[in-house]
């Protein structure tokens, strides 16, 4: 009925009740009775079950209104740890986090994804074990591993699908291979999606509709709608790097088409144009260094790249109506040149209603976005209501 106030559904099981605690706010048994509508005995039993799993812990006492002060309970994110790994074309970043995706230890190193899955995944496993020890934890405390790869990924199977810059990786069972080294659940996604999760979780957790755009060697986007990451039917949502730029020259792209955004505005494409003009530049990082040093030609090239990106994003803004666009990746470190070009075209070409309150900003999380997002991808699965219920049932059967 129109005008009827709607209330969110109340949690009905221990796993659903645990979701209330994931905001980090301590709660009392009496408060949970009011919040859930369940009996005190039911609440007490469910708290005991969650404490026995190590997910809840006593958190002091509340102020008494007469009689014995009520005890508080809170989510204990330190109970276990998670591995978050972000692999790029030429680098790797690894982190150990707690169950709230807070980084406890991290490391990064040069790594060529073109070396192939066997040496790369063996290195990931070995480095992960060392990093867990550096964090002061044991390998048996790791409850899951999240991994981002620089190419298309079938998220449901954890397998790369025809990744252009990853020879030898197509349809490789990445979770299965890593599981032989580290016997924990392994989740795999593309690098832009995990960066999107990391940025959303740490910087814009209340933003319901957001686009995250990574601009580096390649270009891709992550889509958050209604507060959730949207991967699409086959996990290919957000692959804006291979959308044709309106009115652009037919520049060949590594995907086999011409005029793609990545072929015009990606880091290697910009560097190639600068070399043609007599300026030494081999990578996206070189382009950024030139811009920061005040090179006029490099600044102009990055601004034009921003315009090309804006031309593609303008359609996405009209289609999806995000409240915020966050730009990350190496080229986002080139200052205002890239953002200014993007804003210029989006505000010019998108519907006024769609841009009325749109904010376009650079990433706040920076290089940590990927590893935090990879860890959050794992915790969202292992701490989901159904997963917690399964753990309780398993412990009950064992006892």
ABEGO torsion letter per residue (X at the ends): XBGBBBBBBBBABAAAAAAAAAAGBBBBAAAAAAAAGBBAAAAAAAAAAAAAAGABBBAEBBBBAEEBBBBBBBBBAAABBBBBBBBBAABBBBBBBBAAGBBABBBBBBBBAAAEAAAAAAAAAAAAAAAAAAAGBBAAABAEBBBBBBBBBBAAAGBBBGBAABBGABGBBAAAAAAAABBBBBBBBBAAAAAAAAAAAAABAABABBBBBBBBABBBBBBBBGGBBBAEAAGABGBAAABBBBGBBBBBBAAGBBGBAAAAABAAAAAAAAAAAGBBBABAAAAAAAAAAGBAAAAAAAAAAAAAAAAAAAAAAAAAGBABBBBBEAAAAAEAAAAAAAAAAAAAABBAAAAAABBBBBBAAEAAAAAAAAAAAAAAAAABAAAAAAAAAAAAAAX
